[in-house]
Amino acid sequence: MVVSPTYGAMPVGKFYETLFADTLSADVKVRSIYRATCDASRWIAHFDYRWARRSVPEVAVQIIDLFEIQDGLIHELRIVFA
């Protein structure tokens, strides 16, 4: 499951399908990546994100993604605009 401020809550596959169809261009600069000390399946990524989408102005924001990984795949993702 992905929870996104832009698209709401949806299954991971549907989220990426929607994101890729909506994106004209994107630029990502990773600031930091952290792994939880108490649970190796939980990760956090902090990055700068410049995103051009169809029918809306380009945005430049900092984003924090909270990941839960299972069997090498994203099981849950929560996106936070910082």
N, C-alpha and C positions, 0 to 999 in steps of 0.2 A: 504494500500500500504506500502511496505517495500522498503527502499533504503539502500542497503548494499554495502560496498566497495568490497566484495567478489563476490556476486551474482548479483549485479545490482538492478534494480527496478522490483518488482513483487508483485502480490497480497499476503496478509498476509499468507493465508493457503498454497499456493504454496511455499512461502519462508520457512516456518517451515518444510514442507514435504521434501524439498531439503536439508535443514540444517541437519535434523535428519538422512537422508539417507547417507549423506556425512561424518558425525561425528563418529569417533571411540571412542573418549573420550573427555570430557570437564570438566574443573574445574573453578568455578566462585567464586570470593571473592568480595562481595559488599563493596565498600568504602563509598558511599553516595547515598541517594535517596532524590530528591527534587520535590515539587509540585509548580507549578506556582501560584503566588499570585493573578494574574488577571484572571486565567482561570483554574478551578479545573479539567478539562479534560486533562491538559498537565502536563507531568511528565518527569523527567530526572533521569537516573541511571548511576552512575559512578562505574566501577568495573575493577578488574584484571581478565583476561581471558586467560586460558591456553587451547589450542585447538589442538587435534590430528585429522587430516582428512585423508581420503583415498588418496594415491598417491602424497602427499605433506608433507614437513617437519612440525613438530609441531611448533606452534607459541605461544608466550607468550606476550600479549599486554594489555595496558589499553584501555578500551572502554567506550564511552559515548553514551548512547541510549536516543534518544528524542522520547517520546511516546505521542500519542493522543488517549485517551480512549473514546469510545462511547458505551453506554449500557453495560458496564462492560467488553468490549472486546477491543483488540488493533485495532484501526481504521487506524492509521498511525504510522510507526516506521522508524526513520532515525538513522543509526548506524555510529558512527564516531570512527576511531582508533586514540587514543591520543598519 
